[in-house]
Structures are given as C-alpha cells and as structure tokens.
Amino acid sequence: MSDKRPWSFREIIIVLVAFCFVLFINGAIPFLMLPTLGQVVWSMGFAQSYATGSLIDLHVHDFGIPNPAAVAFGLAGVWPASLLIRLGLHTADAYSGMVALWLGLAMYSAYQIARYFNVARMVSLLAAVAWMTMPIIWAHAGYSMLSLGIALLSFYFLAALRLFMVGREANRLSFIIVATYFASAIIAIFMDGYTFMMFACGSSFLLLYSFITRPEVRNIFMKVVIPVHTASFAVAYILYRAFIGKSGFTAESIDMFRGWGLDLSFIATPTTGILWLPDFLGLSQTRSGEIYYGDASVWVTTFSLPIILLGSWAWWKSKQRFKIATGVFCIALLSYYMALGPSLKINSIKPEYLNLQVMPAELAIAPTFNAWISENIPGFNTMRASYRWSALGIFAFWLLFIISQARKDNSRRFAVVGLISLILLNMPNFQIKWKKSVAERNMLQQIDRQLVTAFKQHIHPGEIVSFIPWGNDFFANYLAPKAGFRTYNIGGDKNVQAAIIAWPSAMLQAGAPLDTTKAKNALKLLVDGAADVLVIPYFDMLIRTPPLLNVDETKALQHEKSHKIVNISPRPDQKAEFQTVIEALKNLPYIEVSESSYFSSVRLRQQFTGPDNRMALLRSISENIKYPIYFGANLKNNASGALLQNGWYDLEAQHVWSQSVAKLLLPIPQNCGIKTCYAVVNFSVFGASTERPVKVIFNTMNKDAPWNHTIAIASGGQQTVQVPISENEGVKILSISVPNATSPQLMNAGPDPRVLGISLQKIELSK
C-alpha cells in the first residue's frame, strides 16, 4: 500500500456517506430502520434473555425449558446485541446497531483487501461499497445472521490472504495475523453455519493451491501456515460443539437440496420487484413459489451475471501476472457447481400437480453428480439451501476484479465505471426499501406496546407457560424474556429439536393441529404442576404470511411519527378455529379460561392450585374411574389425562408405551379402606429376552406408605405386578423405570426411533 498520507476531511466525509449508504441498502440505520422482523423477533429473544442474566452465561433459561437453550446459530450477532440492550437501547435499535457494527467490519475488510492489492484509496472504498451492496447480502436480511455471514466473507478471506500470502523469506508470522485467523474461524462458526463452511472450504482450497503453486514458501507453510489453519477450524468446531451440546444437526433429504438448488436462469435474469434499474429497464422476470422450486430467497438473491462477467474477464487478464487469480477463479467455479445442487435446472418449472418446495430427481434436466457430497460428508449434508454456495462464488468473482486492478498499467477509469455499474445494477428501489424498513421497526415497537403488554396483564412474572399447539414458535423467544415468564416453547427448527427431548409427554402431544382431545390431555401439565398456564394464541407464532400484524400499508409507509402506525390484530380465522376447543375447556369444573384480544389463557381454578390442592383434584378426577382399566384408543380422554402422568406416548389400539421413566396414577376405590387392595398392572417389556434381560423398577411416591419392587424380565410376554393400595393413602402415584430401555430402531426391529419401556395393557383390582 503505497498511499500512506493522512486522511483529509473531505475523504472522511466520503467514507461516512459511503457507510451510511451501505447501512441504508441493508436497512440497518439504528433508530430509523430495521432490516427484517421475523428473524429479529427470534434472535432478539435470545439477546433480551442474555441482557437480563449473567454476562458469561451463553444459554437462556426462560424459553425452551426445562433445559438451558443454546442459540442454534448467530451467537456472534445475538450476544453483542444483548450488550446494546443492557445499555438501554430498544430491541429494534440494538439489532440494527449490531448489524451496523458487523457491516462496518465487513466493509472495512473489503476496503483492506483492495488496498492489499495496491488499489487506490477511493477506488478501494468504491470496491467495498460494491461488495456490501450485492443482493446476495442485503436480500438475505430476512435470514438475519446469514446475511451478516455472507457480508463477512471479506473479513474471513482478508485473514486468509494475510496468512497465505507470505513471502519466500518469511520464517514466522506476526501474532496479529495468527490471532486474526483464529478469530475469523470462531466468529464464522458462531455467526452462521453456511458461511463457516464456505470459509472453511474456500480457504482450504486456497491453501492447497498456494502450497502447490508456490514451492518457495512450502517450508513456512508446513511449519506455521498449515498448523494455524488446521488448529483454527478445529478450535472453532470444538467450541461450537461444546456450546450446542452435540456434534451437528440432522442431515436433510436430497430432494430438498435439489429444490433449493440454483436455477441458471436466476443468475442471468433478476426477479421483478427486487432491483430498481433492471425493473426500470424491463429486464426483470416475475417469479413465485407457485411456479418455482424452493422459496423466494433462491431467486431474489442470486442475480449475479454482471459480477460473473467482470470477474471472469479479470481472471483472464490477470492469471499470468498473479498466480492466486486462478486459485480464486477455481473457488468461484466450484462454489457455483455446489450451488446448483444435485440436479441441473434451467428455468425449471414445477408441474401443476406438485405443490412442494422440494424437487424429485425425475423432474430435473440432468444430474450434477454432487449428490454424494451433500448426502454423506458432514457439514455439507446440512447445507440444504444449495443455492447459498453462490455467495462464495460472487465474493470470489468480486475478489478477481480487485486482483485485476493491481496491474500498474490499469486505468482507474475502467475500475470506477465497472464498480459504479455493479452498484447501480444491484440497487433496490430506494423508496420501497426505506418505507419497508421503517415500517418493520415500527411494528416491533408496536409489538412491545400491544402484545407484550397484553401478556404482562394476563401472565404473572415467573409463571411457566405452555403455548398450544406448539410448533416453531418465534414469538415464544421474544415474549418470555420481555413479559417475564418461562415457557417450554421455542423458535428455530434446530432449537425445537433440541428442546423437545426434555419436554413432558403431555407437552409433546399438544402439537398442531389442536383439537379438544389434545387440549384436554395438555391439562395434565397444569395438574402435574409442570405448567402454570396454557396459552392458546390467536396469532401466528412463526410470523409467516399472512402475518400477525395487519398493517395499514398506506399509513405505515408514510413514516408518520405516530405510535399508532401499525395495529396488531388477532387472526379471526385462528380464533374461530380454536373456539370449539376453548368452549370445551370452559365446561370443565376445575378449569378457568380467560380470553384477551390475542389469546386465551387456561388455568386451574384458584382452589386447585398448589401441590396439596392438585393432589386433591387428582383424587377427585380418579374417583370416577372404575376397574378394570383398559389402556387403548377407547380410553376416555379424561381418564387417560388423569392416569397417565409424565413419560407416556400416545394411546394405541390395545396398549400404551411408556418412556424409560414414567408415572402412573392408581385410582383407590372407597371399599379399599378396611383392608389393603392391590392394583394388578398388566404389561410387557420391549426388547426383553433371555439374551437381553430387562430390569423394571416400580416404586410409589407416597411418603407415608413407600413401596418398591424390581423385576428382571427375560421375555416379551405378558407380565403382572401387584401394587398395594389403601383408601387412607388418598392418591397413589406409581413410578416405573426401565434403565436400559431402547428403541426398535436401535434394536434393528423397525424404523421407530422412540425409546420404549413397558407396554401397559390394563390394570385390574384385587382384594
């Protein structure tokens, strides 16, 4: 970098204007704009929870209970935002402020890459703006940290260039270069999994290419560069694995990779309503999910023909002078190859009969032969949105253009014209961007004023809430720390997968669609004391279309200062859908239902709250249950809800399976007061045989009359155990434990992944 002169006041002003322009394009000007809404609600729930807890505790304890929850991705964004919330910023401004900070680092890194190749100062700034205004970045704002991860490819590869481009005389590297590389790998994995994989693959390829083509530096590569590279990604992976508590996430079906693969027509033709200049020139094409595979992100983010052409030209011009250019060009080609997914698509249209986002193999033009990679290699097998690999390709082509400008005989004029053309072609409609981002900030503030306030009025601080039916509940993340309650529900598909492992069975069984049977079964959560209140929301907990917020677009898009720009309204169809369920719950004598504009809350009546009163309620309910009791599909819901406490799966035709640990209520008839009666439990045990005996432990939880019994079962046949019951006990709770319970899947006895304990068929009474 030859230009070492101080920055002039004029240059500083230009830099600030350029940065503000980048923030505007990304919808991230604090106190004015918000990039998106749905993912903000999801991620800022974690940030709000962090902000009310310890600085060093990186798990949340108020949603996704009973286990502490780790944010599946985006910790590198969520934690800094929590610091801004601690400083007093509103959630919306904390999010925009956090985004602005990371975008600032990404823009600075892009500038430094250009300066690294001796590009002039102002041209480098223009190059940085060109990278930061790529649609692959700003059009992914709805995916929160993915957008930031893509932007930060400049930061990651700046660290890689400084590490790999060592001179032949070097025998060591500075601490700053090594530390920055470690930091980049750790930030990448905690920001977003997709871009971490892009960084890992791209940098590894660049390392290998440099090692092969630069024999003069192989000594320092073997001694320093390769160990630093390997250790950086190994440490990052170990830290992430320790944080989320497992090695990775479930692989996706290959049809999903195919459906979210990049259609070549998306590269060449932008989508209508996304880019201002192509729309103005009539060069855009209308696209929708009714016609194309995947979702909108596949076709609104991937227009990249201009940078591909510029980058390819740049490689041709600079490949002889700069060895690294061919390595970067190969990264671009390989990235686009992976972005295609398992099958080639060129304006591929879904047939009318197919209403799916995934794509069957027989509908593709031809295979790309990368399906094996996506199916079998860890990391690759979870990158289900294949098209996102194009982000690395776009960055590589941008980098090639920057490298080409390092030639001394190059004219600055061409670089300036090329970069300005890129920026103009990639611009969104300014008016729509402004109005949309301002409206979304107003929406989040209105959520606080209306929805959070409603929950504070109906839910007491510290109460345990169960939203039914449960699903991918983004709003649970936001409402729990904001309103001060705790909940089993959580948003984020990976976070839901982690949370449900520890949920009570009654919660597990209350998924969508909600009906009267499921709702009454969920009442076990209240009776057991596992929850204080059930909430049936009249709004979409995932914030999909149609949205929770019924916005008067005319008013919202005027950016009025009034706090009533947005009106949060319940969905009438959802309220009507649950009306039958709510009326059925109201008819139960021990249940109290309170309705608000946005949800119904379901509680035990005051006289049944507290441990002693709940036991009295259980006794009252069980008095109407007569022996013998047959467990099957015909068992009345009220009876199953009372008898089957924690640890049971759904009733089947002639039995019900327990988990490895379960609790069972045994009714006590009045005529068992004089002498002891016995409840005869009829059951069988999964997986028991002479080669694999299974121990079953029974014990009662009554302090005054403890009883326990252990049986070693060596067959899958019918078994019985007699449990003493007496009227003076009030209520008898039987705990059943099968320590080495397993699943049919693990026993190679079928595809069922459930861990099965005993199969309970009936309970008889013996005197």
Number of C-alpha atoms within 10 A of each C-alpha: 12 10 10 7 6 7 9 9 9 8 13 11 11 14 16 11 12 17 21 16 16 24 24 23 26 31 27 29 23 21 15 19 25 31 31 26 21 19 20 28 25 24 26 25 30 30 32 28 24 26 21 14 14 10 11 7 9 20 18 23 22 29 28 26 19 18 18 13 23 19 22 20 21 22 23 20 25 27 22 21 30 27 18 20 22 16 11 11 17 18 24 29 22 27 31 26 21 23 29 23 17 20 23 19 16 25 27 19 22 31 25 21 25 26 21 18 16 19 27 17 19 15 20 26 22 22 28 27 24 23 28 28 26 27 26 28 22 28 20 21 23 16 17 24 27 22 24 26 32 31 29 29 25 26 25 28 23 24 24 24 18 17 22 21 14 16 11 13 9 10 13 12 14 8 9 11 16 20 13 19 25 22 16 24 24 22 20 28 25 24 26 23 20 24 27 26 18 25 25 19 16 23 21 16 16 21 21 14 17 19 19 12 13 14 11 13 21 17 14 19 23 12 12 16 24 19 11 18 22 13 14 21 22 15 14 20 19 12 15 20 13 10 18 17 12 10 12 13 14 10 17 16 14 20 19 22 28 30 30 29 30 33 24 19 17 22 19 16 18 26 23 17 17 21 22 19 16 21 18 12 8 10 14 19 14 9 16 12 15 16 16 24 27 24 16 14 17 23 26 21 24 28 26 24 16 18 26 22 13 18 28 17 15 22 24 14 18 20 17 11 12 15 14 22 25 18 22 26 22 18 23 27 17 17 24 22 22 24 26 27 32 30 25 20 24 12 13 16 14 18 11 8 6 13 13 15 19 21 22 15 15 9 13 17 12 12 16 14 13 15 18 12 15 23 19 12 11 15 17 19 20 21 22 22 23 27 28 29 25 28 28 26 29 27 25 28 28 25 26 30 28 26 27 25 24 19 16 9 7 11 10 13 10 11 20 16 11 17 24 16 14 21 19 15 21 26 19 23 16 13 9 14 19 22 17 22 25 25 27 24 24 25 25 22 17 19 20 17 14 14 20 18 15 17 22 16 12 16 19 15 15 15 16 24 27 26 23 21 24 23 19 18 21 24 20 29 29 27 26 31 27 18 21 18 20 25 26 27 29 32 27 20 14 15 19 20 13 21 22 19 12 13 20 19 24 26 26 17 20 23 17 11 12 17 17 16 15 21 24 20 21 25 26 25 24 22 25 17 15 20 21 23 26 24 21 24 21 22 23 18 22 20 19 9 8 10 17 20 20 14 17 11 13 9 14 22 19 14 17 13 9 10 12 14 21 22 17 21 17 20 20 11 10 14 19 12 15 18 12 13 18 22 12 14 20 15 11 12 9 16 16 16 19 13 13 14 15 22 20 20 22 23 21 22 12 11 11 19 18 13 12 10 14 18 18 16 20 23 19 15 17 20 14 12 19 13 16 13 18 17 24 18 15 12 17 12 17 17 17 23 24 24 22 24 22 23 21 26 19 15 18 14 11 15 20 21 25 29 23 20 19 22 22 20 20 23 28 26 19 11 12 16 14 10 10 15 20 19 21 18 19 18 21 21 26 23 23 18 14 10 9 12 17 23 17 21 16 18 17 20 15 14 8 8 13 9 14 13 13 14 14 11 20 16 18 18 12 12 17 14 16 16 22 16 25 21 18 14 13 16 23 23 17 20 19 24 22 22 13 15 22 18 19 16 13 13 12 9 10 10 11 13 12 17 18 23 28 27 22 23 20 19 21 15 19 16 11
